[in-house]
Amino acid sequence: MQEVFGEERGKGCFSFRARERSWGGRSKGSSEKKGERDVYAYGETPFTTYERIVEECGIGPRDTWMEMGAGRGKGCFWLAHFTKCKVIGIEWIPSFVSIANAVKGLFRMKRVEFECKDIEKVDVSRATVIYLYGIWPHLEIPKGVRVITISEPLQGFEVIKRFWVRYPWGRTTAFLQVR
Ligand SMILES: C[S@@+](CC[C@H](N)C(=O)[O-])C[C@H]1O[C@@H](n2cnc3c(N)ncnc32)[C@H](O)[C@@H]1O
């Protein structure tokens, strides 16, 4: 998987300035393109960080991991392959979803699926765990569904656990929480 996606160390251009805007809708005129011209103003979770999240949060084969804003889907493939959980990646950039689906077909990955949708319009009741990185959507999250956020917890949720994680831009805190 790493050969397919690379690890992009040093290329992850997450910026806090970007967080104030909406991911995928950053540049003028990009609302139709949903950020396709600006793919490097985009940050990915390193595989080592996915591994740490999985260990700290006890993600396993009984889980359904829903990744909100799955990007190129590399984390989704990693999760499905190494934890054997079911994975649903939601991403609104069509080219990311097409490529992820092509990779899924190439490697005959059965546990992972991708939906080209706005995350705010998705049925999240299928998930046992939701991963949010770099985006803060308005979601109706059912009770009992665990949510992992990076750098800040969600308001109105009970934080079960906090632990440090690394991204290309530095070290921060991950929050595991439930409603
Ligand atoms: C910071 S990247 C994270 C990618 C991946 N989750 C990871 O951690 O490596 C955020 C992704 O969310 C997508 N995104 C942002 N808002 C979205 C929305 N409303 N619906 C679907 N995808 C969205 C962006 O296009 C981008 O690919």
PDBQT file of the ligand as one rigid body, heavy atoms in Angstrom, charges set to zero:
ROOT
HETATM    1  C1  LIG A 201      -7.337  16.911   5.628  1.00  0.00    +0.000 C 
HETATM    2  S1  LIG A 201      -7.859  15.880   4.275  1.00  0.00    +0.000 S 
HETATM    3  C2  LIG A 201      -7.781  14.314   5.137  1.00  0.00    +0.000 C 
HETATM    4  C3  LIG A 201      -7.626  13.102   4.248  1.00  0.00    +0.000 C 
HETATM    5  C4  LIG A 201      -7.622  11.775   4.995  1.00  0.00    +0.000 C 
HETATM    6  N1  LIG A 201      -8.783  11.652   5.861  1.00  0.00    +0.000 N 
HETATM    7  C5  LIG A 201      -6.385  11.603   5.847  1.00  0.00    +0.000 C 
HETATM    8  O1  LIG A 201      -6.477  11.797   7.067  1.00  0.00    +0.000 OA
HETATM    9  O2  LIG A 201      -5.326  11.302   5.295  1.00  0.00    +0.000 OA
HETATM   10  C6  LIG A 201      -9.606  16.251   4.235  1.00  0.00    +0.000 C 
HETATM   11  C7  LIG A 201     -10.377  15.680   3.055  1.00  0.00    +0.000 C 
HETATM   12  O3  LIG A 201     -11.753  15.948   3.306  1.00  0.00    +0.000 OA
HETATM   13  C8  LIG A 201     -12.411  16.240   2.088  1.00  0.00    +0.000 C 
HETATM   14  N2  LIG A 201     -13.628  16.998   2.427  1.00  0.00    +0.000 N 
HETATM   15  C9  LIG A 201     -13.711  18.223   2.981  1.00  0.00    +0.000 A 
HETATM   16  N3  LIG A 201     -14.974  18.595   3.175  1.00  0.00    +0.000 NA
HETATM   17  C10 LIG A 201     -15.740  17.558   2.711  1.00  0.00    +0.000 A 
HETATM   18  C11 LIG A 201     -17.136  17.330   2.618  1.00  0.00    +0.000 A 
HETATM   19  N4  LIG A 201     -18.014  18.249   3.062  1.00  0.00    +0.000 N 
HETATM   20  N5  LIG A 201     -17.577  16.166   2.102  1.00  0.00    +0.000 NA
HETATM   21  C12 LIG A 201     -16.693  15.232   1.669  1.00  0.00    +0.000 A 
HETATM   22  N6  LIG A 201     -15.349  15.388   1.727  1.00  0.00    +0.000 NA
HETATM   23  C13 LIG A 201     -14.867  16.537   2.235  1.00  0.00    +0.000 A 
HETATM   24  C14 LIG A 201     -11.369  17.024   1.310  1.00  0.00    +0.000 C 
HETATM   25  O4  LIG A 201     -11.660  16.985  -0.081  1.00  0.00    +0.000 OA
HETATM   26  C15 LIG A 201     -10.084  16.277   1.696  1.00  0.00    +0.000 C 
HETATM   27  O5  LIG A 201      -9.819  15.242   0.772  1.00  0.00    +0.000 OA
ENDROOT
TORSDOF 0
